[in-house]
């Protein structure tokens, strides 16, 4: 793991949001795969220095995973991340867990709409965010 180019930004993220920890990588095959690896290790009781909710953030991804067999990559400077959380610890009942990903997309869309209200925003199931008919997140 490389040092983040702006450690103050990471400190701000963990001090002013619900995020407890950020794991930053200059390059990573897949933030989703790394988050799944950490989750498996936590569930198996292995020693992992992870405080949840945790963001796995990569400056660049080489083998991002989408729904099904969809694969993608990101260019340098993209905002690619996965969030690892324990819904049970947050008091979210198990029957609501499937809605977390679409709700995350709605939260991203609403935050971006506030920032750029002139854009044409849309959601595509289950969690894609579009700006002006182009996939943004």
C-alpha positions in Angstrom: 0.0 0.0 0.0 1.4 3.4 -1.0 1.1 6.5 1.0 -1.9 8.6 0.1 -1.0 11.8 -1.7 -3.1 13.9 0.7 -3.2 12.3 4.2 -5.2 15.4 5.5 -8.0 14.5 3.2 -8.1 10.9 4.6 -8.1 12.3 8.2 -11.0 14.6 7.3 -12.9 11.7 5.8 -12.6 9.6 8.9 -13.2 12.4 11.4 -16.3 13.9 9.7 -18.1 10.9 8.4 -19.1 7.4 9.6 -16.0 6.0 7.9 -13.6 4.5 10.5 -10.7 3.7 8.2 -9.5 4.2 4.7 -7.1 1.7 2.9 -5.6 3.6 0.0 -3.8 2.0 -2.9 -2.0 3.6 -5.8 -3.0 0.6 -8.0 -5.2 -2.4 -7.2 -6.8 -5.1 -9.3 -10.2 -4.6 -7.7 -11.3 -2.7 -4.6 -14.3 -5.0 -4.4 -12.0 -8.1 -4.4 -9.8 -6.5 -1.7 -12.9 -5.7 0.5 -14.1 -9.3 0.1 -10.7 -10.6 1.1 -10.8 -8.4 4.3 -14.4 -9.5 5.0 -13.4 -13.2 4.7 -10.4 -12.8 7.0 -12.5 -10.9 9.6 -15.2 -13.6 9.5 -12.6 -16.4 9.9 -11.3 -14.6 13.0 -7.9 -13.9 11.4 -6.0 -10.9 12.7 -6.9 -8.0 10.5 -6.2 -4.3 11.3 -9.5 -3.1 10.0 -12.0 -0.8 11.6 -15.4 -0.8 10.0 -16.9 0.9 8.1 -13.8 0.8 5.9 -13.2 2.3 2.5 -10.8 0.5 0.1 -9.8 3.2 -2.3 -7.6 2.8 -5.4 -6.2 5.6 -7.5 -6.3 3.1 -10.4 -8.0 -0.2 -10.8 -6.9 -2.8 -13.4 -9.6 -5.5 -13.0 -12.7 -3.9 -11.6 -15.8 -6.1 -11.2 -19.3 -5.2 -12.1 -22.4 -7.2 -12.0 -22.2 -10.7 -13.4 -19.1 -11.2 -15.5 -18.7 -7.5 -16.4 -15.1 -6.3 -16.0 -13.7 -2.8 -16.3 -10.6 -0.7 -15.5 -10.2 2.9 -14.4 -7.8 5.5 -15.6 -5.4 7.2 -13.2 -7.2 9.8 -11.0 -10.6 8.1 -11.0 -12.5 7.8 -7.8 -12.7 4.0 -7.4 -13.6 2.6 -4.0 -15.5 -0.1 -2.2 -17.1 0.2 1.3 -16.9 -2.6 3.8 -19.3 -2.4 6.6 -21.0 -4.6 9.1 -24.8 -4.0 8.7 -25.6 -5.9 11.8 -23.3 -3.6 13.9 -25.1 -0.6 12.4 -28.5 -2.0 13.4 -29.6 -2.8 9.9 -31.9 -5.9 9.9 -30.8 -8.8 7.6 -33.9 -8.4 5.4 -32.7 -4.9 4.4 -29.2 -5.9 3.4 -30.0 -6.4 -0.3 -31.1 -2.7 -0.5 -27.8 -1.3 0.7 -26.1 -1.1 -2.7 -29.1 0.6 -4.5 -29.4 3.0 -1.5 -25.7 3.8 -1.8 -26.3 4.7 -5.4 -29.2 7.0 -4.4 -27.0 8.7 -1.8 -24.3 9.3 -4.3 -26.7 10.6 -6.9 -28.3 13.0 -4.3 -25.0 14.3 -3.2 -23.8 14.9 -6.7 -27.1 16.6 -7.7 -26.6 19.0 -4.9 -23.1 19.7 -6.2 -24.1 20.0 -9.9 -27.9 20.6 -10.2 -27.6 21.5 -13.9 -26.8 18.0 -14.9 -29.2 15.4 -16.2 -28.9 12.7 -13.5 -30.3 9.1 -13.6 -30.0 5.7 -11.9 -29.8 2.4 -13.6 -30.5 -0.8 -11.6 -28.9 -1.9 -9.4 -26.4 0.9 -8.5 -25.2 2.8 -11.6 -25.2 6.6 -11.5 -25.5 8.5 -14.8 -24.7 12.1 -15.7 -25.9 13.4 -19.0 -26.5 9.8 -20.3 -23.0 8.6 -19.4 -22.1 6.3 -16.6 -20.4 8.2 -13.8 -20.5 5.7 -10.9 
